[in-house]
Amino acid sequence: MKKNQERLFHTLGALVDEYIQNCEPVSSRILNEKYLSDVSSATLRMDLLKLEQQNLISQPHTSAGREPTISGYRKYLEYIAPGHRNVKYERMDTLRELLVQNYKDTPRALHYIMQMLAHETDQLSFVAEPEVSSGYLSRLEVFSIGEQKLLFVMSLDSGLDKTVIMKCDYEINDAQLKRLVRYLNDELVGLRVYDIANKVLVEMRERTLGESDLLTQFLTELHKAFIEISDFFIHFDGSIKFLEQPEFDDKESILNFMNLIQRQDFLLDLMRSHNGANVRVLMGDDFSDLRWYNFALIYGKYEVFGIPGFLGVVTPIRTEYRKLIPLIRDITSTITQTTKKGMVIPRGRSNEQEAKG
């Protein structure tokens, strides 16, 4: 890269860093004093003009300083990317311990991790649950828990368990329940959850119509349970502190932000369609609605026992990218590596195995 171009990027990086820190248009004097003391004021003014001509920064008012544009933020992300290699999140051991301790209740572990992310960033964090529809059923268990309620436990071949409580409006005794569960395990074990929910149970229910009311009713409840665990939910967490940012000083911005996070299907489709890199940053025209233009979605993909999910933050576009990108990278990578099939072993079992050895 030519020296002049390198200086231009350095100027952009300094301007965006200062704007992120103070949320005010940045003057050439501030840049000179804090970041670019070895550059003459005349050269700096020329560089700022070039950045403005390239639509990387803008000047809200003639006498005001400059602030980054959407294109400027994107160029800034390129500029800071090499530095992410030198940033490591220090609490990875805590996350690993959390995942190991909750190896049978991964949703709980992910909830704790989401809370930790919200605390570390002061932004609205989220976890999109592992998409279990791509997994295969290894065992189905059903328990009656009183008041005409059934607890369905679906164990996947990956080691992940999902539970659903369904209310039934019919009577079923323990003997009938055992027979039904045995029959369904013979029919369903080894099949993909998506196929069970969207094809197999539908066909089984159609075949039993008029033959056995109990079986038909039970299959209806089971179908609802499989549909529920197949849904891909986003869970959000954050203290009220993130709303104290200047971007939320007016009611319209808050309403626009709330509108965005309520569009779960849109956010999920967006993350699925922009898959690939360790951590992705979506902003501006990546969204389909001008109301969300000044927000950013920063997320990474993780896997739990090979089943994919997403984790990240939704934030104003003016945010700490230097911190957030490596943080989300390390968290998602730790989740994936710690929960690889066969790696997560409860401590009690591990000690017993060692004693036998």
C-alpha positions in Angstrom: 0.0 0.0 0.0 1.3 3.5 -0.9 2.3 5.8 1.9 -0.4 8.4 1.1 -3.1 5.7 1.0 -1.8 4.2 4.3 -2.0 7.6 5.9 -5.5 8.1 4.6 -6.7 4.8 6.2 -4.9 5.8 9.4 -6.8 9.1 9.4 -10.1 7.4 8.8 -9.4 4.9 11.6 -8.5 7.7 14.0 -11.7 9.6 13.1 -14.0 6.6 13.6 -12.3 5.7 16.9 -12.8 9.2 18.2 -16.4 9.3 16.9 -17.2 6.0 18.5 -15.8 7.2 21.8 -17.5 10.6 22.0 -20.5 10.5 19.5 -19.7 14.0 18.2 -18.4 15.2 14.8 -14.6 15.1 14.9 -12.5 18.2 14.2 -9.2 18.2 12.5 -7.7 19.8 15.6 -8.7 16.8 17.7 -7.3 14.4 15.2 -4.0 16.4 15.1 -3.7 16.6 18.9 -4.7 13.0 19.8 -3.9 10.8 16.9 -1.9 12.4 14.0 0.6 14.7 15.6 3.2 13.9 13.0 0.9 15.1 10.1 0.7 18.8 9.2 -2.6 20.5 9.6 -2.7 21.3 5.9 -2.0 17.7 4.9 -4.7 16.5 7.3 -7.3 18.9 5.9 -6.5 17.6 2.4 -6.8 14.0 3.6 -10.2 14.7 5.2 -11.4 16.3 1.9 -10.3 13.1 0.0 -12.1 10.9 2.5 -15.2 13.1 2.1 -15.0 12.9 -1.7 -14.8 9.1 -1.4 -18.0 9.2 0.7 -16.2 7.6 3.7 -16.9 10.6 6.0 -19.4 13.5 6.0 -19.7 17.0 7.5 -23.1 17.5 9.0 -22.7 21.3 9.0 -20.2 23.6 7.4 -18.5 24.6 10.6 -18.8 21.2 12.3 -16.3 18.3 12.3 -16.7 15.1 10.4 -18.4 11.8 11.1 -18.2 8.4 9.4 -20.7 7.3 6.7 -21.9 3.7 6.3 -19.1 3.2 3.7 -16.7 4.7 6.1 -17.6 2.2 8.8 -17.1 -0.6 6.3 -13.7 0.6 5.3 -12.9 1.0 9.0 -13.7 -2.6 9.6 -11.2 -3.6 6.9 -8.6 -1.3 8.5 -9.0 -2.8 12.0 -9.3 -6.5 10.9 -5.6 -7.4 11.1 -5.5 -6.2 14.7 -8.2 -8.7 15.8 -5.5 -11.4 15.9 -3.8 -9.7 18.8 -7.0 -9.5 20.9 -8.0 -12.5 23.1 -10.9 -12.8 25.5 -9.5 -13.8 28.9 -12.6 -15.6 30.3 -12.6 -18.6 27.9 -11.9 -21.1 30.7 -15.0 -19.8 32.5 -17.1 -20.4 29.4 -15.6 -23.9 28.9 -16.4 -24.8 32.5 -19.9 -23.5 32.1 -20.5 -25.7 29.1 -19.0 -28.8 30.7 -21.1 -28.3 33.9 -24.2 -27.9 31.8 -23.5 -30.6 29.2 -27.0 -32.0 29.5 -28.6 -28.6 29.5 -26.9 -26.6 26.8 -29.8 -24.0 26.5 -29.1 -23.0 30.1 -25.3 -22.7 29.4 -26.0 -20.6 26.3 -28.3 -18.4 28.4 -25.5 -17.8 30.9 -23.1 -17.0 28.1 -25.6 -14.6 26.5 -25.9 -12.8 29.9 -22.1 -12.6 30.1 -21.9 -11.1 26.6 -24.5 -8.5 27.5 -22.5 -7.6 30.7 -19.2 -7.4 28.8 -20.5 -5.2 26.0 -23.4 -3.1 27.6 -25.3 -3.9 24.4 -28.3 -6.1 23.6 -26.9 -9.6 23.2 -28.7 -12.6 21.7 -28.5 -16.3 21.2 -30.3 -18.1 18.4 -30.8 -21.6 19.7 -29.1 -24.6 18.0 -31.2 -25.6 15.0 -32.1 -29.1 16.0 -34.2 -29.9 12.9 -31.0 -31.1 11.2 -30.3 -33.6 14.0 -31.4 -37.3 14.2 -33.6 -38.8 16.9 -31.8 -41.4 19.1 -34.6 -41.8 21.7 -38.0 -40.5 22.6 -39.3 -40.5 26.2 -42.7 -39.3 27.4 -43.8 -38.8 31.0 -47.1 -38.0 32.5 -46.7 -35.0 34.9 -50.3 -34.7 36.1 -53.2 -32.4 35.2 -53.3 -33.9 31.7 -49.8 -32.7 30.9 -47.1 -34.7 29.1 -43.4 -34.1 29.2 -41.7 -35.1 25.9 -37.9 -35.6 26.0 -36.3 -35.9 22.5 -32.6 -37.1 22.7 -30.6 -36.5 19.5 -27.7 -38.6 18.2 -25.5 -35.6 18.9 -26.0 -35.9 22.6 -28.4 -32.9 22.8 -31.7 -33.3 24.7 -34.8 -31.1 24.1 -37.8 -31.1 26.3 -41.4 -29.9 25.6 -44.4 -29.9 27.9 -47.7 -30.3 26.1 -51.3 -30.3 27.5 -53.6 -33.1 26.4 -57.3 -33.1 26.7 -57.7 -36.9 27.0 -56.9 -39.6 29.6 -54.0 -41.9 29.1 -52.7 -44.4 31.7 -49.1 -45.5 32.2 -49.4 -48.8 30.5 -50.9 -47.2 27.3 -48.2 -44.5 27.4 -45.4 -47.1 27.6 -46.8 -49.0 24.6 -47.2 -45.9 22.6 -43.6 -44.7 23.4 -42.2 -48.2 22.5 -44.1 -48.2 19.2 -42.9 -44.6 18.3 -39.3 -45.4 19.2 -39.4 -48.3 16.8 -40.8 -46.1 14.1 -38.9 -42.8 14.6 -35.4 -43.5 16.0 -32.7 -42.8 13.4 -34.9 -40.3 11.4 -34.1 -36.7 11.0 -36.1 -34.3 13.3 -37.1 -32.2 10.3 -38.5 -35.2 8.5 -40.3 -36.5 11.6 -42.0 -33.1 12.1 -42.8 -32.3 8.5 -43.5 -35.6 6.9 -43.4 -38.8 9.0 -45.8 -37.9 11.8 -48.2 -36.3 9.3 -48.4 -39.5 7.4 -48.7 -41.7 10.5 -51.6 -39.6 11.8 -53.4 -39.8 8.4 -53.0 -43.6 8.5 -54.4 -44.0 12.0 -57.5 -41.8 11.4 -60.6 -43.8 12.3 -58.6 -46.7 13.7 -57.5 -45.6 17.2 -58.6 -42.3 18.7 -56.0 -42.5 21.4 -53.1 -43.0 19.0 -54.4 -40.2 16.7 -54.7 -37.8 19.6 -51.3 -38.8 20.9 -49.7 -38.4 17.5 -51.2 -34.9 17.2 -49.6 -33.9 20.5 -46.3 -35.4 19.5 -46.4 -33.6 16.2 -46.9 -30.3 18.0 -43.9 -31.1 20.2 -41.6 -31.8 17.3 -42.7 -28.7 15.5 -41.9 -26.7 18.7 -38.4 -28.0 19.1 -37.8 -27.5 15.4 -38.4 -23.8 15.6 -35.3 -21.6 15.7 -35.8 -19.0 18.4 -33.7 -15.9 19.2 -33.4 -15.0 22.9 -32.2 -11.5 23.9 -30.6 -10.2 27.0 -29.4 -6.8 28.1 -29.6 -4.3 31.0 -31.4 -1.0 30.6 -27.9 0.5 30.3 -27.7 -0.1 26.5 -30.7 2.3 26.1 -28.6 5.1 27.8 -26.6 5.5 24.6 -27.1 8.8 22.8 -28.7 7.0 19.8 -31.7 6.2 22.0 -32.4 9.8 23.1 -35.5 10.0 21.0 -38.6 7.9 21.0 -38.5 7.1 17.3 -35.0 5.5 17.5 -36.2 3.3 20.4 -39.3 2.2 18.4 -37.2 1.5 15.3 -34.8 -0.6 17.4 -37.6 -2.6 19.0 -39.2 -3.1 15.6 -35.9 -4.6 14.4 -35.4 -7.1 17.2 -39.0 -8.3 17.0 -38.4 -9.4 13.4 -37.0 -12.7 14.3 -37.6 -14.5 11.0 -36.0 -11.6 9.1 -32.9 -11.6 11.4 -32.5 -15.4 11.1 -32.8 -15.3 7.3 -30.3 -12.5 7.2 -27.8 -14.4 9.3 -28.2 -17.6 7.3 -27.8 -15.8 4.0 -24.6 -14.0 5.2 -22.8 -17.1 6.4 -19.1 -17.8 6.0 -16.7 -15.6 8.0 -16.0 -16.2 11.7 -17.8 -13.0 12.6 -20.1 -10.9 10.4 -21.1 -7.3 10.7 -24.3 -6.2 9.0 -25.4 -2.6 8.8 -27.0 0.1 6.7 -28.3 -1.2 3.4 -27.7 -4.8 4.5 -31.1 -4.3 6.2 -34.2 -4.0 3.9 -35.7 -1.1 5.9 -34.4 2.5 6.2 -35.6 2.6 9.8 -32.8 0.1 10.7 -30.1 1.9 8.7 -28.2 3.1 11.7 -28.0 -0.2 13.6 -25.5 -3.0 13.3 -25.9 -6.7 13.8 -22.6 -8.3 14.9 -22.8 -12.1 15.1 -20.9 -15.4 14.8 -22.0 -18.9 14.1 -21.4 -21.6 16.6 -22.2 -25.3 16.7 -23.4 -27.5 19.7 -22.6 -31.1 19.0 -22.5 -30.2 15.3 -25.9 -28.4 15.4 -25.6 -24.7 14.3 -26.8 -21.6 16.0 -25.9 -17.9 16.1 -24.7 -15.5 18.9 -24.0 -11.8 18.9 -25.2 -8.3 19.6 -27.6 -5.8 18.1 -26.3 -2.3 18.6 -26.2 1.3 17.2 -23.8 1.5 14.3 -21.5 3.6 16.5 -20.1 0.8 18.6 -16.8 -0.7 19.8 -16.0 -3.0 16.9 -12.4 -3.4 18.1 -13.7 -5.2 21.2 -16.9 -6.8 20.0 -15.6 -8.7 16.9 -12.8 -10.6 18.7 -15.1 -11.2 21.7 -17.8 -12.8 19.6 -15.2 -14.7 17.6 -13.7 -16.2 20.8 -17.0 -17.1 22.4 -18.5 -18.8 19.3 -15.3 -20.7 18.7 -15.1 -21.9 22.3 -18.7 -23.1 22.2 -18.0 -25.1 19.1 -14.7 -26.6 20.2 -16.0 -27.5 23.7 -19.2 -29.2 22.5 -17.7 -31.2 19.7 -19.3 -34.7 19.8 -17.5 -36.9 22.3 -15.6 -34.0 24.0 -18.0 -32.9 26.7 -17.8 -35.5 29.6 -19.3 -34.8 33.0 -16.6 -34.8 35.7 -18.1 -37.6 37.7 -18.0 -39.9 34.7 -14.5 -38.8 33.9 -13.2 -39.6 37.4 -14.8 -43.0 37.4 -13.2 -43.8 34.1 -9.8 -42.7 35.4 -10.3 -44.9 38.6 -11.1 -47.9 36.4 -8.0 -47.3 34.3 
